[in-house]
Amino acid sequence: MSLDYFVAELRKSYNAMESSVRSQKIRELVAESKDMESFIRERFPEFLAEAFPSCAAKPSEPRSVSIFRSARAAKHR
């Protein structure tokens, strides 16, 4: 399976979800690893912006979702 096909199928699946469910799943994926965050940021920027609206508010300022990941990890301890 090619990466482009995989991304297209993933996009179809996530587009079919309700916004709140999709946002929650994106947050969980981003929290998994830095690589997953990079993949989502590169391939699904619209889903990332939907899940983390404060990160997308000012595109001129580079921000990382990692601050959300570390805050979430602290919550689970």
C-alpha positions in Angstrom: 0.0 0.0 0.0 1.4 3.4 -0.9 1.7 6.2 1.5 -0.6 8.4 -0.6 -3.3 5.8 -0.7 -3.0 5.2 3.1 -3.3 9.0 3.7 -6.3 9.3 1.4 -8.1 6.5 3.1 -7.3 7.9 6.5 -8.5 11.3 5.4 -11.8 9.8 4.2 -12.2 7.9 7.5 -11.5 11.0 9.6 -13.7 13.3 7.5 -16.6 10.9 8.2 -16.3 11.4 11.9 -18.0 14.1 14.0 -15.7 17.0 14.7 -15.5 16.4 18.4 -14.6 12.7 17.9 -12.0 13.6 15.2 -10.4 16.2 17.4 -10.1 13.8 20.3 -8.5 11.1 18.1 -6.0 13.6 16.7 -5.1 14.8 20.2 -4.5 11.1 21.2 -2.4 10.5 18.1 -0.3 13.6 18.7 0.2 12.6 22.3 1.7 9.3 21.2 5.0 10.5 19.9 6.9 13.3 18.2 7.0 11.3 15.0 3.2 11.0 15.0 2.9 14.7 15.7 5.1 15.4 12.7 3.1 13.1 10.5 -0.2 14.7 11.5 1.3 18.2 11.1 2.6 17.4 7.6 -0.3 15.3 6.2 -3.4 16.6 8.1 -2.8 20.2 9.1 -6.5 21.0 9.0 -7.2 18.3 11.5 -4.4 19.5 13.7 -5.8 23.1 13.6 -9.2 21.7 14.5 -7.9 19.8 17.4 -5.6 22.5 18.7 -7.1 25.8 17.6 -4.8 27.9 19.8 -1.8 26.6 17.8 -3.3 27.6 14.5 -4.4 31.1 15.8 -1.2 32.8 15.0 0.6 31.1 12.1 3.5 33.7 12.3 4.6 32.2 15.6 6.0 28.7 15.4 4.4 26.7 18.2 4.6 23.0 19.1 1.8 20.7 20.1 4.4 19.2 22.4 3.4 21.6 25.2 0.0 20.0 25.1 1.5 16.6 25.1 3.6 17.3 28.2 0.7 18.9 30.0 -1.4 15.9 29.2 1.3 13.4 30.3 1.5 15.3 33.6 -2.2 14.9 34.1 -2.0 11.2 33.7 0.7 10.7 36.4 
